C-alpha cells in the first residue's frame, strides 16, 4: 500500500475520533437502517507495494507485510482501498458473522448462533428462530421479550426490581443462572448485559435446547443471542422520532459510512421518555453506540464496538402487592393458598413506591474482534469483550403481605447496589474441507471469562413506636383499601439503613475449550454434527461486611452435543439432536432449616426431533419439533415475609424439573407484498421432584414431624408436579404485514398480529384458579414516500388494543393500551 494512503488513513482515524466525542454524540438519536453485507472482507484486487513509509505508519505497514507473508501461497494481497464499488458489493463476509444479505423481509436465511459460524438455518439440526431487522423495526420493541416472545416456548422471567429486563425462560427454564453468574441473554455470542435497549440491535436469534457446547454455562432450555449493528461501506443515515400515549416519546439516529477507503464507522444513539401511566412513575433512558471496522486487506479485519446505556427511574415501577401461601401445613377454606394473587381493588395505575425512591441502571459494553483468513480452508478469530452492569436502587414500596386476609401492609426503606463486571477472551477457528466423497467443517475454540459480582444492601429498622399488628414497619402502615393512608412523601436517610445489611463480593473465573465437526455425505443430504466442550469454573464469595470468605468452589464438566439432519427431498428435512448443559453454584443459598450452603451444579440434558420444510423457492419455511428436557439441582427462590416485615429469600435445590412439548413456527412471503410469521407451543413444564425425595416426604404423617420436617413436607406438597414458574401450556403468536404496490396505493403498508397466552402460572404454587390467560392485539399502518434522494415514512402503531391487564413476569407489570405515531427520514 502507498505511504501517502497510510497518512490519509491515520488522519481519517484522528478526525473520526474527534467527530465521535461524547459531547457531539449526546446530541444524536438512532435509526433502524437495515444491515448491508457490503461491510465485510472484500474480494481481491491488485495491490501496490510502498517504496517507503513514514514512521507514523510503521504499525500498519508491518501488519500488512506479515499478512502478505502468510498469504504468499495464494498470490499477492489485495488492497481494499484499491477496489471499485462493483468489487465491494460482491464481498464475502467472515464466517463468524451472519449473512444478512440473503434475508428477505422477515425471513432469515442464515444463523450464526446455532453453530458459532454462518450457516443456513435449514441445515442446522435443531430449532432456531432468527428475527431480522425488518421484523424488529415493525414491532417497536422496548424490551427483549417484545421480540423473543414470538419464538415458540419463550416466556418472561425477570425479577424486575433487581435483575434488569433481559431474563427470559425458554421451554420453562430461565436463561439466567444464580446472581453473579447471570448470563441471561448473549450479546454477539458472549455474555450480555442484564438490561437491554434496541438502539444498537440488528438481529435476535433464539437457539433451542442445551447449548453448553457452544456457550458454556447456560440453562438447558436454550439461549438468546442479540446481534448488534456493524458499519457499512456506503454512507447511510436515518433519523426517527416517536410520540405516543401518556406523554411517551423517543428520538433515534443511526449514521454509518466510510471514514476512508479502509475504515468504516457507525453511530447509533437514542433518547427515550417512558409513558406517565402509573402514579407515581417516571423513567427516561439514553443509548450511545459507536463502532468501527478497519479492513486494510481482503483477508484481515478488525472491529471495535462500544455501547453505553443508562436508564433513570424516579421512582421505579413495582409489582402490585400479593398474598402468599397458606400458613398451616394443609390449605383450607379459612387458610387458603393465595400465592402470587394480587391484593384486590387496586387500580391498574397504582404504584406502591414513594416519591423519594429511585433506580439507576447503566451498562457499558466494549468488544473488539480480529478476523483473519489463514488460507483457503481456515478462518481464525480472536476477540475481547468487557461488560459492566450497575444498578443502584432505593425502594420504600413492599410487595408482600403479612397474611392472606389483611389489607394492612408494612413499608420498608431498602437501598441496594449491584455491580456486575465480565471480561471475556475468546479464540476461534473454522475449517472447511471438500473430501470428494464428503464435506467436513471443523470448529475449535477456547474461552476465558473473568467475572466479578458485588452486591450491597441495607434496610431501615422497624419503628417500635408503631403498632406491630399485623406487621412491624419502619414507617406507618398503609391500608390498601384506604387511599388516605398512602403517604408517599416519606423518606429515611441512607445513613439510617442499618438493618438486614449485607456486603458480598464474588470473584469467578471460567476456562473452557471446545471442538466440533459437521460431516456431510451423499452431497450433503446427510449432515452429522458432533461437539464437546470442557469447562472449568472457580469462584469465591467474600463477606465484606464481616471480613470472611467462603472456601473456593470449583467444578468442571464435559458437555457434548450431537445432531443429525437428513434431507428427505429438496423441500423436506428430518433432524434430531441431543445436548447437555451445566451451571455451577456460586452464591450460598439460605436453606429452609436456617443454614446456608453452596448449591451443587445444575445439570441438564435434552433432545429434539423434528422436521424442517421450505417451499416456493424458500418463500415459505417452517420447523416442527418435539422436545424433551430434564434439569436437575435447580435452585428455586422462596420469598417469605416474617412478622417484622423482613423479606427472606430461601433457596431450595430441587431434585428434577422436566419440560416436554411441541413447537412450530413458520415464516412466509406469500406474495411479493405479503409477509407472515406465526408460532405455536404446547408445553408441559413442571417440577417432578422438589426435594429430591418428594414421595417419601409426602408419605409421612405430618403430626410426627418437627419444624424442619414440616417445612419440607409443606413445600413438597406445594411444588411436587407443579408447573415451572411463568410457564404456560399453550402459547401462540402471529404477525403479518402487507405492502401495497399498485400506483394508487403505492407506499401504504399495514400490519397486525397477536400474542396469546393460555393458563400461565405466575409462581409454581399459584392456585390454578388464578393463572392468567390473555390476548394482546397489535396493529400498524404507515405510508412511505420519496423526496429526491430521501425516503420518508410515517407510521401509526397500536399495542394491546384490548387494554388487557396482565403480568409479563412474576415481578413486572403489563403495559396499557398504547397508541404511537412515528416519523423517520432516510438519507
N, C-alpha and C positions, 0 to 999 in steps of 0.2 A: 504494500500500500504506500501511497505517496506521503512524504513527510508533511507537506502542506495540508493534506487532508486530516492528518493526525492533529495538527494545530487547530484546525477547524472543529474537530470533534471535541477537543478539550475546551475550547472556547464555548461551544454549544452547551457542554455539560455545566460549565460555570454559570452561563446565562440561565439555564434551566433551574439550577439550584436556587439562584436568586429569585427567579419568577415564582418558584413554589414556596416562598417564605410564608410562614404561618399567618402573618398579617394580611397577606393577599388571599390566602386560601380560605380564611374565615368568611370572606365575602361571597364565596361560591355556593351554589346549590347543586343538585345532582341530576343525572339523566338516566334513562333506560335505553341506551343505544345498544342494539344487538351486536354480539361479538362477530368478529371477522377472522376467517382463517388466515388472512394475509398478514399475519403478525409474527410468523414463525420462521425457523431456518429456511433459507431460500435455496433454490436450485443453483448449481454452479454457473459462474460467468468468469470471463477472463480476469486475471489479477495482474497488477503491475507492481513489481518489487521496488522498494525505495533505494535510491543511491545512497542516501544518508538520512539520518533522523535527528532532530533536535533533542536535547537532554530531557525535556519535559514530556516526551512521548516514548521513553525507553521501555516503560512497563507494557504499553500496548504493543510495541514492536516486538519485545521479547516473547509475549504471549503468542502473537501471530507466527513468529518463527518456530516456536515449539510445536504449535499445532500443524504447521507445514511439515515439520519433520515426521510427526506421527502419520500424516496423511500422504506421505510420498508414494506409497504403493498405489494410490488412487489418482495420481497425477497432481497438478498444481491446485492450490486452494483457490476458491472463488470468492472474490471480494463483493460483499453485499452492496457496498456503495456504488459499484460499477454496474449493477443490474438495472434494466429498464422496468417499467411498470408491468409489462406483459410477463416478464420472468417472475416478478414479485407475487403476482396473483396466483401463480402456479405452485406456491410454496407448500412444502410438506411439513407439517408441524411435528414437534417432538412426540415420541410415543408415550411420554409421561403426561401429555396434555390432551384433553379430549378434543376430538374433531367435531366442531360445531357447524362446519360448512355443509355437512350432509343433512343437517336438521331441516325439517320442513314444518314451519309453524310450531304446533305443539308436539310434533313427532320428533323424538330424539333418536338418531341412528346409532350413535356410539356412546359408550360409557367408559370412564376411567376408574371409577370407584370399585367396581366388582373384581378387578384383576390387577389394579395399580398400573396398567398400561392401556392405551387407547384400543378398544376392541368393539366390534359390532355387538349390540345387545343381544341379537338373535343367536349369537354363537357362544354366549356365556351360560353355563349350566346351572343357573339359579335365577330367582325372580329379582328383577331390578326395575325401578321406576326412575326415569330421568326427566326432570321438569325444566323445560327450556326457558330462555329469557322472554320469549313471546308469551308463554303461559304465565310466568311470574308477573310480567307487566300488566296483564289483564286482570290479575287478582288484587292488585293494590295491597300487598301484604304488609302487616305491621310486625308480625312475629313469624318464626319459622314454622309454627303449627299451621298458619294460614295456607301454606303450600304443602307441607308434608301430610296434612290430613287427607289429601286426595289420594295418597298412596294407600292401598288396602292394608288394613291391620294396624294403622298408626293412630294413637291417641295421645293426649297431652298429660304430662305428669309433673309439671313444675310446682314446687313449693315456692310460690312467687315471693313470699315475704323475705326469703334469704337466698334464693337459689337462681335468680335470673329467669329468663323466659325460654331457654333453649333445651330443656329436658323433656324428651318425648318418650313414649312407650311404643315398642314395635312388637306386635303379637303378644301384648300383655306385659312384656318385660321392659322396664325402664332402661334407656340407653346410658344413663348416668350410673356411676357407682357411688361408693361412700364419699363423704366430704373429704376433700384433699386428694382424691383420685378421680374427681368428677370429670370424666371425658366429655359426656354429653355429645354434642354434635362435633364433627370434624370440620376443619377449615383447610381446604386444599390438601386433604389427606393426612393432616396432623392435628393435634389437639386444638380444639377451637374454644372460643370464649363461652361463658355461661349466659351472656346476654347478647342478642344478635339484632342487627339492623340490616335492611336490604339495600342500602345505598350502593354498596360495592359488590353485590351478588349478581352473578350471571347465570347460575345454574344450581339446582338442588338435585342430588342423587340419593336414592334410598336403596340400600342393598339388604336383602332379607337373609335371615339365618345367621348362625355363629360366624364371626369374621375375625377371630383372633389370629388366624394365619397371616392376614394382611395388616391388621391394625393393632395387634397386641391385646391389651386388657379391655375388652368390650363385652357387653352382655349378649346373651345368645339370640335375642330377637332380631338383631341386625344393627346397621349403622346408618347415619345420615351424614352425608358429605356435602358441604357448601363450597362451591367453586366460585372464586372471586374474579372480577374483571381484569383483563390484561390489555396492554397498549395495542393500538392498531397502527398500521403503516401510513394510512391516509388520514388527513385531518377530518374530524367529525366532532360536532358539539351538539348538545341537547340541553335545553333549559325548560323546566316544568314548574308549575305552581298548582296547588290544590287547596280548595276551601270546602268545608262541609259542616255538618250538623254540630250544634253545641260549640261553635267557635273554633273548631279544629282547622289547622292549615299546615301546609308543608311546601317548602321550596327545595328544588333539586337542580343540580347541574352535573354534566358529565362531558369532559373535554379530552380528546385524545388526538394523537398525530405524531409526526416526526419532529424531533429536535435537530437531527442531522440525518444523513443517509444511513447511519448505522445505529442511531439512538432514538428510541421512541418513548413517549410518555403518555400517561393517563392520569386524570384527576377527577374523582367523583366526590361530591360533597352534598350535604343536605342540612336543613334545619326543620324541626318538626314540633308543632304545638298540639298536644293531645286535646281531646274534647273535654268540655266542662259539663259533664252529666252528673257525676256523683258529687255529693256535698259532705265534707269538703274534699277537693282533689284538684291538683294542678301538676302537669308534667310537661316538660319540654326536653328536647334532645337535639344533639348535633353530631354529624359524622364528617370526617375528612379522610380521604383515602387516595394518596398519591402512589403511583407505581412507575417504574422504569424498565425498559427492555433494551439491552445492548447486544448487538449481533454484528461483530466485525467481519465474520466469515460464515460460510454456509453450514459449517459443522459445529459451531460453538455459539451459545447464547448465555447471557447472564441476566437474570431478572431480580428486581428488588421491589417489594411491596410493603406498604405501611398502612395501617388503619387505626384511627383514634375515634372512639365513640364514647359519648358521655350523655347520661340521662339524669335529670334532676327532677325529683318528685317532692312536692311540699304542700300538703302531705301526700304520702303514698296511699294507694287503694288496698284495703284489706278485705278478705272474705267476710261474709256475714257470720255472726256468732252461731255456733252449732252445738247441739247436745251430744252426749256421749253414750256409752253402752250402759247396760243395766248395772246396778250396784251390787246385787246379790250374786249367788252362784248360778241361778237359773232365771231367765226372764219371766215376767208375769204380767198380768193386766195392770197391776199397781206399780210395777217396776219394769217398764218395757225397755226394749232396745231401741235407742234413737240415735245411734252412731251416724254422724255425718248429716243429720237432719237439722236444717236451719231453724232458728227461733222464728216462729211465725209472726206476721204482722208488720215486719219492717219493709219500708218501700224499697224498690229496686235502686233508687238513687242514694240510699243510705250508706254512709261510711263511718266506721267507728273510731277514726283517728282524730287526734287533737290538731289544732292549727299550728302548734309548735313542732309537730312530727315531720320527719323528712326521710328520704332515702336518696343517696347519691351513688350512682353506679357508673363505672367507666372501664373501658377495655383499651388495651394497646396491643396491636399485633404487628410484628415485623418479621418478614421472611425473605430469604434470598435463595435462588436455585440456579445452579450451574449445570447446563446440559451440553453433552459432548458426544458426537457421533464418532466412535473409535474406528470403525471400519464398516464394511457392507453388512455385517452381521450384528454388531453390538452397539447399543446406545447406553451411555452412562449418565448418571445424575448424582449430584451432591447438593445437600441443602441444609439450611439452618432456619429454625423458627423460634421466635420469642413471643410469648403470650403473657399478659398480665390482666387480671380481673380484680377489681376492688369494689366493695360495697360498704358504705357507711350509713347506718340506719338508726333512727330513733323512733320508737313506737310506743304510744300510750294505749292504743286500742288493744283489745283482747279478742281471742277467737274461740275460747272455751267457756263453758258454763259449769257452775259448781254442782248442779244436779239436773235432773231431767224434767223438772216441773217448774222451777223458778224462772222469773224474768229478771231477777236482780243479777247484775254482772259486776265483778270487780274490775278495776282498772289496773294497769301496770305502766311503768315507765322503764323501758328497756333500751339500752344502747348497745349495738353490736357492730363490729367491724370485721370484715372478711377480706383477706388478701390472698390471691392465688397467682403464683408465677410458674411458668412452664417453659423450659428450654429444650429444644429437640434438635439433634444432629442426625441426619439420615444419608445413607449411601444406597444407590440402587443401580442395577444393571439389567437390561433386557436384551436377549439374544434371539435371533431368528435364523433358522436353517431350513433349506429345502433338501431333503434327503433323497429325492426322487420318488421313492415309494411312500414317503410320508413327509409331513411338515412338523417342525419342532420349534416351540417358543419357550425360552427359559427366562426365569425371573430370579434374581438373587438380590439380597439386601441386608442391611444392618441398621439398627437404630439405637440411639442412646437418648434417654429422656431424664432430665433433672427437674424435679418438682419441689416446690415449697408452698405450703398452705399454712396461713396464720389466722387464727380467729380469737377475738377478744369480745367479752360481753360483761355487762353489769346491769343490775336492776335496782329500782328503788325499794327500800324495805317497807313493809306494811306499817301503816299508822295505827298504833294500839288504841288511839282515842276513838277510832271508827268502829262501828259495830261489825263483828265478825260473822254475822248471820246473813246469808248462808256462806259467805267467804270473806276472808281478810283482803285488804286492799290498801295501797299507799295513798289513794285518792278516794273521794266519796263515790259510792257505788252508783251505777246507772240502773234505772228501771227501764228495761227495753220497751215496756208498754206505755211509758210516760215520757214524751219528748222534753218536758220541762226539766228533767234530770240530766239531760245530755249536755253537760258543760264541757265544751271543747277549748275553753280559754284557761287551760291548766297546764302547768309545767313544773318540773323539778330540775334543778341544776345538775349538770353532768357529774359534778363532784359528789353529789349525794347518792349516786347509784352504786351502793356498796354491797347489795345482796346478790346472791346467785352469780357471783363473779367467776369467770374463768379466763385464762390466757394460755392458749396452746399453740404450739408450733410443730408442724410436721414436715420433715425432710424425707424425700424418697428419690430413688434412682432406679430406672428400668433399663435393662440391657437386653437386646434381642437380635437374633439373626434368623433369616428366613430364606427359603428357596422353594421354587416350584417349577412345574413344566406343564405345557399344553401340547399334547401329541395328537396329530391328525392323520388319519389314514382314509383310504378309499376316496381320494380327492377331497379330504376334509369333511366327508359326510359323517364320520365318526370322530369326535373330539373327546380326549381323555385328559382331565385336569387333576394334578396331584400337587400337594404342597405341605410343608411343615414349617413351624416356627418354634424356636426355643426362646423362652422369655425368662429372665431372672429379675426379680424386684426386691429391693431392700428399703426399709423405711424405719424411722424412729420418731416417736412422739414425745415432745418435751412439754412439761407443765411449767410454764414460765412463772406463773403466779407462786407456785410452791417450790420452785427450783428443783424439780425432779424430772427424770427422764425414764421412759419405759425401755425395756430391753429392745434391742434392734430386732425387727421382724423381717424374715426373708422367705421367699417362696420362688419356686421355678416350675415350669411346665413345658411340655412339648405339645403343641396343639396342631392337629392335622386338618386338612381339608381335601376332599375328593369329589370330583364331579365327572359326569358323563353326559354327552349330548349327541344324539343321533338324528340326522336329517332324513326323515322318512321320505319326504318329497321336497321339491324346491320350496313348497309353501309350509310344510309341517315339520316340526322337530319335537323330539321327546327328550326330556332331561331328568337327571336325578343327581342329588348331591348330599354329602354328609360332612359335617364340620363340628368342631368342638371349640369351647371358649373357657376362659377363666378370668376372674377378677379377684386379686388378693385383698385381704382385710388390711386396713391401715390404722384407722382410729379405733380406740377401745369403745365398747358399747356398754350402756347401763343395762345390767341384767335385771330380770324381774325379782330375783332373790336379794337384790341390793348390792351385789358385787359388780365388778367391771371385768371385761376380757376383750382381747383382740379376736375378732371372728376369723374362722377358717376361710380360705379362699372359696368363692363360689365357683362352681364348675357346671358348664352347660354342654349339651350335645343336641344336635338336631339334624333332621333330614328333610329334604324336599323332593317331591316327584311331580312332574307336570308336563305340559305341552306348550309350545310356542308356535305361533302361526303368523304368516304375512301373506296378504293378498293384494291384488290391484297394484302390482309393482311397488309394494311397500307402503301404499297409502292407507292400508288397514292392517294393524298389527295388534296382537293380543297374547297374553300369558295367563294360563290357568294352572294353579299349583295346589297341591296338598302338602301341609307341613305338620311335623310332629317334633316338639321341642321339650326337653326336660332340663330343669335347672335345680341345682342342689346348693344348700348352705346360703340361702338368701337372707339378708338382714331386713326384717320388717320393722318400721317405726311405729311405736305405740305411744301417743301423746296422752298424758294423764295430768289433769288439773287437780291439785290437792285442796284441802280446806283453807289453806293460806293463799290460794290463788297462784301458786307456783306451778308452772307447766314443766313437767319432766318427760323427756322423750326416752323411752326404753327401746332397746334393740333386741329382737327375738330372731335368732337364726333358724330358719325353717329347715325341715328335712327335705322337702321336694315341692317344686312347682312344675306344672306341665301346661302346655298350650298346643292344641290341635285344631286344625281348621282348613278352610278352603279360601283361596284368594283368586280374584280375577280382575284384570284390568285390560282396557283396550283404548287405543288411540286411532282415530280415523280422520282422514281427509276425504270426505265423501264426494265432494266436488272441489274445483279449484277455489271456491269461495267458502266452503263449509267445513269447519273443523269440530272435532268432538273428542272429549276424554271422559271415560267413566270407569268406575271401580266398585267392587263389592267384596265384602268379607263375611264369612261365617267363622266364629272363633269361640272355642271352649277353653278358656284360660283360667286355671284355678290352682289353689293350694291343696295339693293332695296329702302332704304331711306338714303340719305346722311345727310341732315339736320334734319330729323325727320318730315319735312313738305314740301317735295320737290314739290308736286303737287301744293300747294298753292303758293309757291315762283315762280315757273315757269309760273303760270297763270297771274302773274303781268306784267305790261308794264314796261320794264327796263328804259324807258325815264323818269319815275316818281320817280325813286329810288335815295336815297342818296348814299354816297360812301360805307357805310357798307351794305346797301341793294343790291347794285350792286355786291359786293364781294360774298354775299351769292347766288345771282342769277347765277353768272358765275359758281360758284362751284357746285351748284345743276345741272346746265347744263352739267358740266364736268363729274360728278360722278353718277348721277341718272341712275340706271340699268347698271353701268359699271362693268366689271369683277374685282374680287378681285386680288390684286397685286400678280404677278407671278403665277396666276392660269392658267390652260390650259384645254380645253375641252376634249382632248384625250392624254393619256399617256400609253405607252406600254413598257414592259421590258422583256428580255429573257436572261437567262444564262444556258449553258449546259456544261457538262464535260463527257468525255469518257476515262476510264482506260483500257488499253489493258492487257489481261491476257494470251493470247497464248504465248507459250515459246519463239517464235522468236521475239515477240513484248513486252514481259512482262517488266513492268516498265515504258513504254511510256504512257503519258496521254496528251490529247488535250482538249481545251475548247474554248468557244467563246459565244458572245451574242451581244445584242444591247440595247440602251436606246433611245426611240423615243418620242419626244415632239412635239405636233402639236398646232399651233396658240396660243402660250403662250404670255400673255401680261406682259411687264416689270413693268409698272405702270398702275394703274387703268385707267388713261386717255390717255395712249399711243394710237396713231392712229391705227386703225385696220390694215392698210396697212404696219405697222412697227412691228407687232407681229412676234415672231420668231418660226420657225419650223426647227427642226434639228434631225439628226440621228447620234448617236455615236456608232461606231463599235469597238469591243474589241476582242482580241484573246489571247490564251495561249497555249503553247506547252512545255512539260517538260519530264524529264526522272529521275527515281529514281532507286537506286540500293543499295545493302548492301555490306559493307566491315567489316567482322567479326560481332561484335555486333552493329555496327553503320549503320545508314541509311543516305545516301547522296542523294541530289536532286539538279538538275539544271533546271531552268525554263526561258523561253523567253516569255515576255509579251508585247503586243501591245495595246495601248489605243488610242481612237479617230483616228483610222486608216485612215479615210477620211479627217482628218485635218479640221474638221468643226470649223468655228468661231461662237461662241455663248456666251451668258451671263447666267451663272448658276443662278445668282440672279441679282436684280436691281443694286447692288453696287459691283459686283465682276466680274472677268474675267475668261473666259474659258481657259483651258489648251490646248496647241497644241498637235499634234501627238507625242506620247512618245513610245519609244522602250526601254525595260529594260531587263537585264539578272540578275538572282539571283541564289545564291548558298547557300545551307544550309546543316548542319550536325546535326543529332540527336544522342545523346549519351544515 
